[in-house]
């Protein structure tokens, strides 16, 4: 597949925000919170609070993105809103450096802000995909972006890992270096996209404001209800991808709870990035051969296995057995994490009416792409009720399976023309 400069620049942004996703969201922020900000707090309680904050950020981003998406679509302003949330996310990430031991509240406020900005910015980034890729090429381009995103996240993560090892006796400095490195990488690799990716202009129409955007959002919500397959996919997507995001968000705090050493965790996450790169590309290749829907079924099945494996951890008395299960689950995450996200994104582009990509992708985020809501609440509730966050992860198998069932009922436009039904 020959890539244009605009497509390469769009992929480059996936590499840019991968630094935040891996360094801040997945590794260093939860470790910083558990080890420093929440010092003296019960570990299970701290994990539950982390889950509630993550769910709240997902809900906030899910409300903001479609509202501003409706304005951006009408005003051809997707890149402007993307830049705003990118800037907000970078400032909030750098602000994490100002917190220290026992500063749980300010740390959570800054993290919440950064996570909302990251999630919202990705809504506008995704909405640019239809502008640079013919529909027939969206599966492969989306998969390539996710695959290179893993490599993009690994490069600064390797630097942060090296600094962490060198500053083993000064972990506070290592954490702050990681937050700065993630912010710098995020903004630096975002530059090509702002220069070379051009969104399609809509036909001349009246510019709309924020209040108009709310009215337009309401109309879009009603319109999505008329697009039966888009609406059905969004519900299915929420059910399965929310679990994917939950596992990503909660893996680090849960690993601390079950006694996984920090160096084990960091090396495991590093290995997963290299594993995810070829598997994400393979998902794109197999999607062209077997269809994106079948590969999504495959990925959902893998995540059901992951959820059930994590649920077995509380039953193990041996630390070695717990580590073994953790490593197997981590390996399975590496094989399917990129594939399920990239193919979901490209699958959804085929269901969007022309000229409404930012609005529809805003709703897409409400229903789960980067907004994890249900899963963290389940984990937090399980931690409170059973004193075991792992049980909350095991419960995710249920929405995963329901999501797969609803996905089977979604028909693409080409299937409707042929009268094909997967239900």
C-alpha positions as CSV (number, residue, x, y, z in Angstrom):
1,X,0.0,0.0,0.0
2,X,1.5,3.3,-1.1
3,X,1.0,5.9,1.6
4,X,0.6,9.6,0.9
5,X,2.4,12.3,3.0
6,X,-0.9,13.1,4.6
7,X,-1.5,9.4,5.6
8,X,2.1,9.1,6.9
9,X,1.5,12.3,9.0
10,X,-1.8,10.9,10.3
11,X,0.0,7.7,11.3
12,X,2.7,9.8,13.0
13,X,0.1,11.2,15.4
14,X,-0.7,7.7,16.5
15,X,3.0,7.4,17.4
16,X,2.8,10.8,19.2
17,X,-0.1,10.0,21.5
18,X,1.1,6.5,22.2
19,X,3.7,8.0,24.5
20,X,0.9,9.3,26.8
21,X,-1.0,6.0,26.5
22,X,1.9,3.8,27.4
23,X,4.1,6.0,29.7
24,X,1.5,8.0,31.6
25,X,-1.8,6.2,31.5
26,X,-0.6,2.6,31.6
27,X,2.6,2.6,33.6
28,X,4.0,5.6,35.4
29,X,0.9,7.5,36.5
30,X,-0.7,4.5,38.3
31,X,2.7,3.5,39.8
32,X,3.2,7.1,40.9
33,X,-0.2,7.2,42.5
34,X,0.0,3.8,44.2
35,X,3.6,4.4,45.5
36,X,3.7,8.1,46.2
37,X,0.4,10.0,45.9
38,X,-1.7,7.5,47.8
39,X,1.0,6.7,50.4
40,X,-0.6,5.3,53.5
41,X,-3.8,4.5,51.8
42,X,-5.1,0.9,51.7
43,X,-4.0,-0.7,48.4
44,X,-7.4,-2.1,47.4
45,X,-9.0,1.3,48.2
46,X,-6.4,3.1,46.1
47,X,-7.1,0.8,43.2
48,X,-10.8,1.4,43.5
49,X,-10.4,5.2,43.6
50,X,-8.1,4.9,40.5
51,X,-10.9,3.0,38.8
52,X,-13.6,5.6,39.7
53,X,-11.4,8.5,38.5
54,X,-10.7,6.7,35.2
55,X,-14.4,6.0,34.7
56,X,-15.2,9.7,35.5
57,X,-12.7,10.8,32.9
58,X,-14.1,8.5,30.3
59,X,-17.6,9.8,31.0
60,X,-16.5,13.4,30.8
61,X,-14.6,12.9,27.5
62,X,-17.6,10.9,26.2
63,X,-19.9,13.9,26.8
64,X,-17.5,16.6,25.5
65,X,-16.3,14.9,22.3
66,X,-19.6,14.5,20.5
67,X,-20.8,17.9,21.6
68,X,-17.8,19.7,20.2
69,X,-17.6,17.2,17.3
70,X,-20.9,18.5,16.0
71,X,-19.5,22.0,16.1
72,X,-16.3,20.9,14.4
73,X,-18.1,19.1,11.6
74,X,-20.2,22.2,10.8
75,X,-17.3,24.6,11.1
76,X,-14.6,22.4,9.6
77,X,-12.7,22.7,12.8
78,X,-11.6,19.2,13.8
79,X,-7.9,20.1,13.7
80,X,-8.5,23.2,15.9
81,X,-10.3,21.2,18.6
82,X,-7.6,18.5,18.3
83,X,-4.9,21.1,19.0
84,X,-6.8,22.5,21.9
85,X,-7.1,19.1,23.7
86,X,-3.6,18.2,22.7
87,X,-2.3,21.4,24.4
88,X,-4.5,20.8,27.5
89,X,-3.3,17.2,27.8
90,X,0.3,18.3,27.6
91,X,-0.1,21.0,30.3
92,X,-1.9,18.6,32.6
93,X,0.7,15.9,32.1
94,X,3.5,18.3,33.0
95,X,1.6,19.4,36.0
96,X,1.9,15.9,37.4
97,X,5.5,16.8,38.1
98,X,4.4,19.3,40.7
99,X,2.9,16.7,43.0
100,X,4.6,14.4,45.4
101,X,4.2,12.0,48.3
102,X,0.7,12.2,49.8
103,X,-0.6,14.6,47.2
104,X,-3.4,12.2,46.1
105,X,-6.0,14.9,45.4
106,X,-4.0,17.2,43.1
107,X,-2.4,14.3,41.4
108,X,-5.8,12.8,40.6
109,X,-7.1,16.2,39.4
110,X,-4.2,16.6,37.0
111,X,-4.4,13.0,35.8
112,X,-8.2,13.3,35.3
113,X,-7.6,16.4,33.2
114,X,-4.9,14.8,31.1
115,X,-6.9,11.7,30.5
116,X,-10.0,13.6,29.4
117,X,-7.9,15.7,27.0
118,X,-6.2,12.5,25.6
119,X,-9.5,10.8,25.1
120,X,-11.2,13.8,23.5
121,X,-8.3,14.6,21.2
122,X,-8.4,11.1,19.9
123,X,-12.0,11.6,18.9
124,X,-11.0,14.4,16.5
125,X,-8.0,12.5,15.3
126,X,-10.1,9.5,14.4
127,X,-12.6,11.7,12.7
128,X,-9.8,12.7,10.2
129,X,-9.5,9.1,8.9
130,X,-12.3,9.3,6.3
131,X,-10.6,12.5,5.0
132,X,-7.3,10.7,4.1
133,X,-8.3,7.1,3.3
134,X,-10.7,5.7,0.7
135,X,-13.1,3.4,2.5
136,X,-11.5,0.3,0.9
137,X,-8.2,1.2,2.5
138,X,-9.3,2.2,5.9
139,X,-8.8,-1.3,7.5
140,X,-5.1,-1.4,6.5
141,X,-4.4,2.3,7.3
142,X,-6.0,2.1,10.7
143,X,-4.1,-1.1,11.5
144,X,-0.8,0.4,10.3
145,X,-1.4,3.4,12.5
146,X,-2.0,1.3,15.6
147,X,1.0,-0.9,14.8
148,X,3.3,2.1,14.4
149,X,1.8,3.6,17.5
150,X,3.2,0.8,19.5
151,X,6.7,1.5,18.1
152,X,6.1,5.2,18.8
153,X,5.3,4.5,22.4
154,X,8.3,2.1,22.9
155,X,11.0,4.6,21.9
156,X,10.4,7.1,24.7
157,X,9.4,4.3,27.1
158,X,12.8,2.7,26.6
159,X,14.4,6.0,27.5
160,X,12.2,6.3,30.6
161,X,13.0,2.7,31.5
162,X,16.7,3.4,31.3
163,X,16.4,6.5,33.5
164,X,14.3,4.5,36.0
165,X,17.0,1.9,36.3
166,X,19.8,4.5,36.6
167,X,17.8,6.4,39.2
168,X,16.6,3.4,41.2
169,X,17.4,5.2,44.4
170,X,15.5,8.4,43.3
171,X,12.3,7.1,41.8
172,X,10.5,10.5,42.3
173,X,12.9,12.1,39.8
174,X,12.4,9.1,37.4
175,X,8.6,9.5,37.5
176,X,8.9,13.2,36.7
177,X,11.3,12.6,33.8
178,X,8.8,10.1,32.4
179,X,5.9,12.7,32.5
180,X,8.1,15.3,30.8
181,X,9.3,12.8,28.1
182,X,5.7,11.8,27.3
183,X,4.6,15.4,26.9
184,X,7.6,16.3,24.7
185,X,7.1,13.3,22.5
186,X,3.4,13.9,22.1
187,X,3.8,17.4,20.9
188,X,6.8,16.8,18.7
189,X,5.3,14.0,16.7
190,X,2.0,15.8,16.3
191,X,3.5,18.6,14.2
192,X,3.5,16.7,10.8
193,X,-0.2,16.0,11.1
194,X,-1.1,19.6,11.7
195,X,1.0,20.7,8.7
196,X,0.1,18.0,6.1
197,X,-3.3,16.6,7.0
198,X,-6.2,18.7,5.5
199,X,-9.7,18.1,6.5
200,X,-12.4,18.2,3.8
201,X,-14.3,21.4,3.7
202,X,-18.0,21.1,4.0
203,X,-20.3,23.1,1.7
204,X,-20.6,26.7,2.7
205,X,-23.1,27.0,5.6
206,X,-23.7,29.1,8.6
207,X,-21.1,28.8,11.3
208,X,-22.5,27.4,14.6
209,X,-21.6,28.1,18.2
210,X,-21.5,25.9,21.3
211,X,-25.2,26.2,22.0
212,X,-26.0,25.4,18.4
213,X,-23.7,22.5,18.8
214,X,-25.8,21.1,21.7
215,X,-28.9,21.4,19.5
216,X,-27.1,19.8,16.6
217,X,-25.8,17.0,18.9
218,X,-29.4,16.3,20.0
219,X,-30.4,16.0,16.4
220,X,-27.4,13.8,15.6
221,X,-28.3,11.5,18.5
222,X,-31.8,11.1,17.1
223,X,-30.3,10.7,13.6
224,X,-28.0,7.9,14.8
225,X,-31.1,6.2,16.1
226,X,-32.3,6.2,12.5
227,X,-29.1,4.5,11.3
228,X,-29.9,1.2,12.8
229,X,-26.6,-0.5,12.1
230,X,-24.4,2.4,13.3
231,X,-26.4,2.6,16.5
232,X,-26.3,-1.2,17.0
233,X,-22.5,-1.2,16.4
234,X,-22.0,1.6,19.0
235,X,-23.8,-0.5,21.7
236,X,-21.8,-3.6,20.8
237,X,-18.6,-1.6,20.7
238,X,-19.3,-0.1,24.1
239,X,-19.8,-3.6,25.6
240,X,-16.5,-5.1,24.3
241,X,-14.1,-2.1,24.0
242,X,-14.9,-0.7,27.4
243,X,-13.5,-4.0,28.8
244,X,-10.3,-3.6,26.7
245,X,-9.8,-0.1,28.0
246,X,-10.4,-1.2,31.6
247,X,-7.8,-4.0,31.4
248,X,-5.3,-1.4,30.1
249,X,-6.1,1.1,32.8
250,X,-6.2,-1.3,35.7
251,X,-3.4,-3.7,34.8
252,X,-0.7,-1.7,36.6
253,X,-2.5,-1.0,39.9
254,X,-3.8,-4.7,40.0
255,X,-0.2,-5.9,39.3
256,X,0.9,-3.9,42.4
257,X,-1.9,-5.5,44.5
258,X,-0.9,-9.0,43.6
259,X,2.8,-8.4,44.2
260,X,4.2,-8.2,40.7
261,X,7.7,-6.4,41.1
262,X,7.9,-3.1,39.3
263,X,10.8,-4.3,37.1
264,X,8.8,-7.3,36.0
265,X,5.9,-5.0,35.1
266,X,8.1,-2.6,33.1
267,X,9.9,-5.3,31.2
268,X,6.6,-7.1,30.5
269,X,5.0,-4.0,29.1
270,X,8.1,-3.3,27.0
271,X,7.9,-6.8,25.5
272,X,4.2,-6.4,24.8
273,X,4.9,-3.4,22.6
274,X,7.2,-5.4,20.3
275,X,4.7,-8.2,20.3
276,X,1.7,-5.9,19.5
277,X,3.4,-4.4,16.4
278,X,3.4,-7.5,14.1
279,X,0.1,-8.8,15.5
280,X,-1.7,-5.5,14.8
281,X,-0.5,-5.6,11.2
282,X,-1.6,-9.3,11.0
283,X,-5.1,-8.4,12.1
284,X,-5.2,-5.9,9.2
285,X,-3.9,-8.5,6.7
286,X,-6.3,-11.2,8.0
287,X,-9.2,-8.7,7.9
288,X,-8.7,-8.3,4.2
289,X,-8.8,-12.1,3.8
290,X,-11.4,-13.2,6.3
291,X,-13.3,-9.9,6.9
292,X,-13.0,-7.4,9.8
293,X,-16.0,-8.8,11.6
294,X,-14.5,-12.3,11.9
295,X,-11.2,-10.9,13.2
296,X,-13.2,-8.8,15.7
297,X,-14.8,-12.0,16.9
298,X,-11.4,-13.5,17.3
299,X,-10.1,-10.6,19.4
300,X,-13.2,-10.6,21.6
301,X,-12.6,-14.3,22.3
302,X,-9.1,-13.6,23.3
303,X,-10.2,-10.9,25.7
304,X,-12.8,-13.2,27.3
305,X,-9.9,-15.7,28.0
306,X,-7.9,-12.8,29.5
307,X,-10.7,-11.7,31.8
308,X,-11.3,-15.3,33.1
309,X,-7.5,-15.8,33.6
310,X,-7.2,-12.7,35.7
311,X,-10.2,-13.9,37.7
312,X,-8.2,-17.0,38.7
313,X,-5.5,-15.0,40.4
314,X,-7.2,-14.7,43.8
315,X,-7.5,-18.5,43.9
316,X,-3.7,-18.9,43.7
317,X,-1.7,-19.0,47.0
318,X,1.7,-19.2,45.2
319,X,3.3,-15.9,44.1
320,X,4.8,-17.9,41.2
321,X,1.4,-19.1,40.0
322,X,0.1,-15.5,40.2
323,X,3.0,-14.3,38.1
324,X,2.6,-17.1,35.6
325,X,-1.1,-16.2,35.1
326,X,-0.2,-12.5,34.8
327,X,2.4,-13.2,32.1
328,X,0.0,-15.4,30.1
329,X,-2.7,-12.8,30.3
330,X,-0.2,-10.1,29.3
331,X,0.9,-12.1,26.3
332,X,-2.7,-12.5,25.1
333,X,-3.2,-8.7,25.5
334,X,-0.2,-8.1,23.3
335,X,-1.7,-10.3,20.5
336,X,-5.0,-8.6,20.2
337,X,-5.0,-5.2,21.8
338,X,-4.1,-3.3,18.6
339,X,-6.2,-5.5,16.3
340,X,-9.5,-5.0,18.2
341,X,-9.0,-1.2,18.3
342,X,-7.8,-0.7,14.8
343,X,-10.5,-2.9,13.1
344,X,-13.3,-1.4,15.2
345,X,-12.2,2.1,14.1
346,X,-12.1,1.2,10.4
347,X,-15.3,-0.9,10.7
348,X,-17.2,2.1,12.0
349,X,-16.0,4.4,9.2
350,X,-18.1,2.3,6.8
351,X,-21.3,3.1,8.8
352,X,-20.9,6.9,9.0
353,X,-22.9,9.1,6.7
354,X,-20.8,11.5,4.6
355,X,-19.9,14.8,6.3
356,X,-20.6,13.7,9.8
357,X,-17.4,12.0,10.9
358,X,-16.5,14.1,13.9
359,X,-20.0,13.9,15.3
360,X,-20.3,10.2,14.8
361,X,-16.8,9.6,16.2
362,X,-17.7,11.7,19.2
363,X,-20.6,9.3,19.9
364,X,-18.2,6.4,19.1
365,X,-16.0,7.6,22.0
366,X,-19.1,7.9,24.3
367,X,-19.7,4.2,23.6
368,X,-16.2,3.2,24.4
369,X,-13.2,3.7,22.3
370,X,-11.1,5.7,24.7
371,X,-13.8,6.2,27.3
372,X,-13.7,3.5,29.9
373,X,-16.7,3.8,32.2
374,X,-18.5,0.5,33.0
375,X,-15.3,-1.6,33.5
376,X,-13.5,0.6,36.1
377,X,-16.8,0.9,38.0
378,X,-17.0,-2.9,38.0
379,X,-13.4,-3.2,39.2
380,X,-13.9,-0.6,41.9
381,X,-17.2,-2.2,43.1
382,X,-15.6,-5.7,43.2
383,X,-12.7,-4.2,45.2
384,X,-15.1,-2.7,47.7
385,X,-17.4,-5.8,47.9
386,X,-15.0,-8.7,47.6
387,X,-11.7,-7.0,48.5
388,X,-10.5,-8.3,45.1
389,X,-10.2,-6.1,42.0
390,X,-9.4,-9.2,39.9
391,X,-13.0,-10.4,40.3
392,X,-14.2,-7.2,38.6
393,X,-11.9,-8.0,35.6
394,X,-13.4,-11.5,35.4
395,X,-16.9,-10.0,35.3
396,X,-15.9,-8.3,32.1
397,X,-16.4,-11.6,30.2
398,X,-20.1,-11.0,30.3
399,X,-20.2,-7.7,28.4
400,X,-17.5,-9.0,26.0
401,X,-19.9,-11.9,25.0
402,X,-22.9,-9.6,24.7
403,X,-20.9,-7.3,22.5
404,X,-20.0,-10.1,20.2
405,X,-23.7,-11.1,19.9
406,X,-24.8,-7.6,18.9
407,X,-21.9,-7.2,16.5
408,X,-23.3,-10.2,14.6
409,X,-26.5,-8.2,13.9
410,X,-24.7,-5.2,12.4
411,X,-24.9,-5.0,8.6
412,X,-22.5,-3.0,6.5
413,X,-23.9,-1.0,3.5
414,X,-22.5,-3.6,1.1
415,X,-24.1,-6.4,3.0
416,X,-27.5,-4.6,3.0
417,X,-27.3,-4.3,-0.8
418,X,-26.7,-8.0,-1.1
419,X,-29.2,-8.8,1.6
420,X,-26.6,-10.5,3.8
421,X,-27.4,-10.9,7.5
422,X,-24.9,-12.1,10.2
423,X,-27.5,-12.5,12.9
